[in-house]
Structure formats: structure tokens, C-alpha cells
Amino acid sequence: MTTEPTAAHTALAALAALAAETGQEIAARRERLAEAVTDRQYELHPDLALRFGPAGRQRCREDAVFHLSYLAEAVAVDQPALFADYVAWAQVMLAGRGIPAEDLVENLRVLGDVLARELPEEMAAVAAGVIAAGLAALPTVSDVPSEPPALLGEGPLAALARSYLDLLLAGNRQEASRRILDAARSGTAVRDLYLEVFQPCQHEIGRLWQINRISVAQEHLCTAATQLIMSQLYPYVFAEEKTGRTLVATCVEGDLHEIGIRMVADFFEMEGWNTFYLGASTPTASLVKTLVERRADVLAVSTSRTAHVGAVARLVAAVRASEVGDRVKILVGGHPFNIAPDLCRRVGADGCARDALSAVVEAGRLLAGDGVA
């Protein structure tokens, strides 16, 4: 027996199609739109050319490209919360560099005006709604976020986390490594070191860059040190008994933030899975080939940025169209999926997880046949 689609379902499908088309249009015209936004900004404030010169204009254009990239993805999947989250992040990031929130507000309004002029009316209305959600997020965000509770708490590893972070920021990789390895030798579970030391420290490092307390180079050095120390913990990671299940883990193509998905792969390894961690920005064709060759049960895909949500959807579609088809379960995660939990359905995945521990639980549930998350 077949069921005819209701008028409501048809209308929702039409809205989703319009949102997807609008996002694609913004993405396709992003460079030209960014130029138009910059032109309008300089028309409104002719003094900008004198104050900042050609380099300032180029930076203004780059910011517009960035805004449009995030807007396009949020619009395409009809998730205004993703753009609101980005705007809140951008406000704090710009404040740390001496740029007031008023400048960001004006820039987004100019962006909306340009889209109203350049896009068809229906598309412009869709984009305007998402921009409005971003602007509405601004008054609730302080200029500088508070210290993360994980680093200020009184848990058993809070002191280790604070000292580890201090050592990384001081460039003392050897002592940072020694303290982690000493903790592991003393019986501290690797899972706890990952969740209570590495994870909160990485969040804090990202926050410190956001508020302009550390440079990009320092952020990279700290992250590289943690990745090296994670590899030193491998003798404690590999489980003796294997489950016979196989995981392939990767960052989506274009995303270089790999430490989170590496933690996920290690958690599966500790649970006895055979894991194949492919690292950052793996080409889709190579990924599909690995899934086939390794007869993977689960594919775990991570992205840290809303700007890569479309790439996740394309990756999922490519896997579904391959010879592994629906046989492999696809698990997604990363910041955008934490902001909009139902986003995993939008990209066609089977489930999503907030962290490495919940990823293992969710994968088990999917393989047990409990259905789509």
C-alpha cells in the first residue's frame, strides 16, 4: 500500500529544495559576492582606504568570503543555528583583535543587502532569515568567553590538565610527555587522559587563539605535541582481544583538524576493533577504496567546521553510490553536528556522536540493528 504525500510534506520538501539551491547559489557566486560586499563597505566608509590601505581591503574581502562560506552551508541544510554559532565565534575572535561587535553587525547587514540585490527574491529571503538568526545571537555573547569548566574543575585529572597545558604553552614538550606517560604507567586509563586532559586542553588552545592570546604557530605546535604524545601512548591503546569489527576513520576532504577523529579511532582500538585511521583531508576515491579493501563495518567522518558540511554530504553520497553501498554504517561528528544534532540526517549519515566515547556506543547500536540515529 502506498501513501500519497500530504500537502504539508510537499511544502516542506519544496522549502528544503529552495534552501539547498540557495546555499549552492551563494557558494557558487561567493567570490563575486564578497567583492560586492567589500565595495559597499568602502562606499559607506571611504576613510577605510586611507586607514588600512590595500592590505585592509584585501582582509575585508577575505572576511566576506569567510562569512559567505559559512552562510552558504547553513542555508543549504536549513540550519540557522550553524550560522548563529559561527557569528558568535566570529564576534569573540574579532574582539580579541580590537574589532568591535558593531563592525561585524554592519558587515553582516551589508552582506544581506548585497544578497537582496544579487539573488532572486525567494533565495534572498531564505538567506535573510539565516543572517537574522546570526545577528540575533550577538547580544548574548560576551567579548571574552569564560574559562572552560573542564580546566577549572576539581576532577582527579584537573591538575594534570592545567599543568599539561602550561607546559605545552611554554614549549616544554618533553616534560609534558613525561607527565602523561607517568600517569599512564601509574594506572590512569588512556580513555581518561584523552577525555579529561587532551580534549579540554585542545579546546582551551583553540579558545586562546580565538581571543588572540596565542598565535597560529603556537596553536599548531601545541596540537602537534599532543599528537606525538598520543602516539607514545599506543602501547596502552591496542587491545589484546579483537572483536572482528573494522572501523575506517577520516576527516572530510579539505578539513585539516584531525586530532578529534584520531581520538575516535584510538577509542575503537581500545574496544578491540581493527581500525584504519586515514588522517586529514582524505580524497573520497581513496577512502571508498579503503572501505572496500578493509571490508569496513563503520566509517567515522569528522569535520570541525560548518564550511565543510557540504563536503560531508557529498562524501556520504559517494559511499552510498559505491559497491559498499548501505552495508557500511556511517557515523559523523564534529562541532557542526554538536550544534545541530539532526544535521546527521541532512547529510545522509546513520548516526552522530559528540565525542569518542559516545562514538563507540553509537557504532555498537547501529550494528545491533537498532535503526538510524
C-alpha positions in Angstrom: 0.0 0.0 0.0 1.4 3.4 -1.0 0.8 6.7 0.8 0.4 9.8 -1.2 2.5 12.7 0.1 0.4 15.3 2.0 0.4 19.0 1.1 2.5 19.7 4.2 5.1 17.2 3.2 5.2 18.6 -0.3 5.6 22.1 1.0 8.4 21.1 3.4 10.2 19.3 0.5 9.9 22.5 -1.6 11.3 24.6 1.2 14.2 22.2 1.7 14.9 22.2 -2.1 14.9 26.0 -2.1 17.2 26.2 0.8 19.6 23.7 -0.9 19.5 25.7 -4.1 20.1 29.0 -2.3 23.1 27.6 -0.5 24.5 26.3 -3.7 24.0 29.6 -5.4 25.7 31.6 -2.7 28.7 29.2 -2.7 29.0 29.3 -6.5 29.0 33.1 -6.5 30.9 33.6 -3.3 33.9 35.4 -4.7 31.9 37.9 -6.7 29.5 38.5 -3.8 32.5 39.1 -1.5 33.8 41.7 -3.8 30.4 43.4 -3.9 30.2 43.4 -0.1 33.7 44.9 0.1 32.8 47.6 -2.4 29.7 48.6 -0.5 31.6 48.6 2.8 34.2 51.0 1.4 31.4 53.2 -0.2 29.9 53.6 3.3 33.3 54.3 4.9 35.7 56.0 2.4 38.2 56.5 5.2 38.9 52.8 5.3 41.1 53.1 2.3 43.3 55.7 4.0 43.3 54.0 7.3 44.2 50.5 6.2 45.4 50.7 2.6 45.2 47.8 0.0 46.0 45.2 2.7 43.0 46.2 4.7 40.7 46.0 1.7 42.0 42.5 0.9 41.4 41.4 4.5 37.9 42.8 4.4 37.2 40.8 1.3 38.7 37.7 2.9 36.3 38.1 5.8 33.4 38.4 3.5 34.4 35.2 1.7 34.5 33.5 5.1 31.1 34.8 6.2 29.6 33.7 2.8 31.2 30.2 3.1 29.5 29.6 6.5 26.3 31.2 5.4 26.1 29.0 2.3 26.4 25.8 4.3 23.9 26.8 7.0 21.4 27.9 4.3 21.8 24.7 2.3 21.0 22.4 5.2 18.4 24.8 6.6 20.2 25.1 9.9 20.3 28.8 11.0 21.8 27.7 14.3 25.0 26.9 12.5 25.4 30.4 11.2 24.4 31.9 14.6 27.2 29.8 16.2 29.7 31.0 13.6 28.7 34.6 14.2 29.1 34.3 17.9 32.5 32.7 17.4 33.5 35.5 15.0 32.4 38.2 17.4 34.8 36.9 20.1 37.6 36.3 17.6 37.3 39.9 16.2 37.0 41.4 19.7 40.3 39.8 20.6 41.8 41.7 17.7 40.3 45.1 18.6 37.4 45.0 16.2 34.1 45.8 17.9 30.9 43.9 17.5 29.3 46.9 15.8 31.6 46.4 12.8 30.6 42.8 12.5 26.9 43.7 12.7 27.3 46.3 9.9 29.2 43.9 7.8 26.5 41.2 8.0 23.8 43.8 7.2 25.8 44.9 4.2 26.1 41.3 3.2 22.3 40.9 3.5 21.7 44.0 1.3 24.1 42.6 -1.4 22.3 39.3 -1.4 18.9 41.0 -1.6 20.2 42.8 -4.7 22.1 39.9 -6.4 19.8 36.9 -5.7 16.3 36.1 -6.8 13.7 37.3 -4.3 12.9 33.8 -2.9 16.6 33.0 -2.4 17.3 36.4 -0.8 14.5 35.8 1.7 15.9 32.4 2.7 19.4 33.9 3.2 18.0 36.9 5.1 16.3 34.6 7.6 19.6 32.9 8.4 21.5 36.2 8.6 18.9 37.4 11.1 19.5 34.4 13.2 23.2 35.2 13.3 22.6 38.8 14.3 20.2 37.7 17.0 22.9 35.6 18.6 25.3 38.6 19.1 23.8 40.3 22.2 24.0 37.1 24.2 27.7 36.6 23.7 30.4 38.2 25.9 33.5 39.7 24.4 35.7 37.1 26.0 34.3 33.6 27.0 34.9 32.3 30.5 37.5 29.7 31.3 36.3 26.2 30.3 34.9 24.3 33.4 36.9 21.2 32.5 40.2 23.1 33.3 38.9 24.8 36.4 37.1 21.8 38.0 38.2 19.6 40.8 38.2 16.3 39.0 41.0 13.8 39.5 42.9 14.9 36.4 42.1 18.6 36.5 45.5 19.5 38.0 47.3 17.3 35.4 45.3 19.1 32.6 46.3 22.5 33.9 50.0 21.6 34.2 50.0 19.9 30.8 48.5 23.0 29.2 51.1 25.2 30.8 53.9 23.0 29.7 52.6 23.0 26.1 52.3 26.8 26.0 55.8 27.1 27.4 57.1 24.8 24.6 58.3 22.2 27.1 57.1 19.1 25.1 59.5 16.7 26.9 58.1 17.4 30.3 54.5 17.4 29.0 55.2 14.0 27.6 56.8 12.7 30.8 53.9 13.7 32.9 51.3 12.0 30.7 53.4 8.8 30.4 54.0 8.8 34.2 50.2 9.0 34.7 49.7 6.1 32.3 52.3 4.0 34.0 50.7 4.7 37.3 47.4 3.2 36.1 45.5 6.2 34.7 43.3 4.9 31.9 44.2 6.2 28.4 40.5 7.0 27.9 40.6 9.3 30.9 43.8 11.0 29.7 42.1 11.6 26.3 38.8 12.9 27.7 40.0 14.8 30.8 43.4 16.1 29.6 43.8 16.2 25.9 40.3 17.1 24.9 39.8 20.1 27.3 43.4 21.3 26.6 42.8 21.3 22.9 39.5 23.3 23.4 41.4 25.8 25.6 44.2 26.1 23.0 41.6 26.9 20.4 40.0 29.5 22.7 43.3 31.1 23.4 43.9 31.5 19.6 40.3 32.8 19.2 40.9 35.6 21.7 44.3 36.4 20.3 46.3 35.2 23.3 48.4 32.8 21.2 49.5 32.7 17.6 48.6 30.2 14.9 52.1 28.9 15.2 51.7 28.3 18.9 48.4 26.5 18.3 50.0 24.3 15.7 53.0 23.5 18.0 50.7 22.5 20.9 48.5 20.3 18.7 51.5 18.6 17.1 52.9 17.9 20.6 49.7 16.3 21.7 49.5 14.1 18.6 53.1 13.0 19.3 52.3 12.2 22.9 49.1 10.3 21.8 51.4 8.1 19.7 53.6 7.4 22.7 50.5 6.0 24.5 49.9 3.4 21.8 51.3 0.5 23.9 48.4 1.2 26.3 45.9 1.6 23.4 45.9 -1.7 21.5 43.5 -4.2 22.9 44.7 -7.8 23.2 41.3 -9.3 22.2 39.7 -8.3 18.9 36.0 -8.1 18.2 36.3 -8.8 14.5 34.8 -5.4 13.6 36.5 -2.9 11.5 36.5 0.9 11.5 37.8 3.4 8.9 38.2 6.9 10.3 38.9 10.1 8.4 38.5 13.9 8.3 36.4 15.0 5.4 38.3 16.2 2.4 39.5 19.8 3.0 39.5 19.6 6.8 42.9 19.5 8.4 41.7 19.3 12.1 42.5 15.6 12.6 43.1 15.2 16.4 39.5 14.6 17.2 39.0 11.8 14.7 42.3 10.3 15.8 41.0 10.1 19.3 37.9 8.4 18.0 40.0 5.8 16.2 42.0 5.1 19.3 38.9 4.6 21.4 37.6 2.0 18.9 41.1 0.3 19.0 40.8 0.1 22.8 37.5 -1.6 22.4 39.1 -4.3 20.2 38.2 -3.0 16.8 40.5 -3.2 13.8 41.0 0.5 13.0 42.3 2.2 9.9 42.9 5.9 10.6 43.3 7.8 7.4 44.1 11.3 8.8 43.2 14.7 7.5 41.6 15.6 4.2 41.5 12.1 2.6 40.4 12.1 -1.0 37.0 10.5 -1.5 38.1 7.9 -4.1 40.9 6.7 -1.8 38.5 6.5 1.1 36.0 4.4 -0.8 38.8 2.1 -2.0 39.9 1.5 1.6 36.3 0.8 2.7 36.1 -1.9 0.1 39.5 -3.4 0.7 39.2 -3.5 4.5 35.5 -4.6 4.5 34.7 -1.9 7.0 31.7 -2.2 9.3 31.7 1.5 10.2 33.0 4.7 8.6 33.6 7.6 11.1 33.8 11.0 9.5 34.7 14.2 11.3 34.6 17.9 10.4 35.4 20.7 12.7 33.9 23.5 10.6 30.4 24.3 9.3 32.1 25.3 6.0 32.7 21.6 5.3 29.2 20.3 6.0 28.5 20.1 2.3 31.7 18.1 1.8 30.4 15.6 4.4 27.1 15.2 2.5 29.0 14.6 -0.8 31.2 12.0 0.8 28.3 10.2 2.3 26.6 10.2 -1.1 29.7 8.8 -2.8 30.0 6.0 -0.3 26.3 5.1 -0.7 26.8 5.0 -4.5 29.8 2.7 -4.2 29.9 -1.0 -4.0 29.8 -0.9 -0.2 26.5 1.0 -0.5 24.4 0.7 2.6 26.4 -2.1 4.1 28.8 0.2 5.9 27.3 2.3 8.7 28.4 6.0 8.5 29.0 7.9 11.8 29.6 11.6 11.7 30.8 14.0 14.3 32.5 17.3 15.0 31.4 20.8 16.1 28.6 21.4 13.5 26.9 18.2 14.5 27.0 19.1 18.1 25.3 22.4 17.3 22.6 20.8 15.2 22.2 17.2 16.2 19.7 16.4 13.4 22.2 17.5 10.9 23.4 13.9 10.5 20.1 13.1 8.8 20.5 16.0 6.4 23.9 14.7 5.3 22.6 11.1 5.0 24.6 9.5 7.8 23.3 6.7 10.0 24.2 8.4 13.3 26.3 11.0 15.0 28.3 11.3 18.3 29.5 14.1 20.5 32.8 12.6 21.4 35.0 9.5 21.1 33.3 7.6 23.9 29.8 8.1 22.6 31.0 7.2 19.1 31.9 3.7 20.2 28.4 3.3 21.9 26.6 4.6 18.8 28.5 2.4 16.4 27.6 -0.7 18.6 23.9 0.4 18.5 23.9 0.8 14.7 25.5 -2.6 14.1 23.0 -4.1 16.5 20.3 -3.1 14.1 18.5 -0.5 16.2 18.0 1.7 13.2 19.1 5.2 12.1 20.0 7.7 14.8 
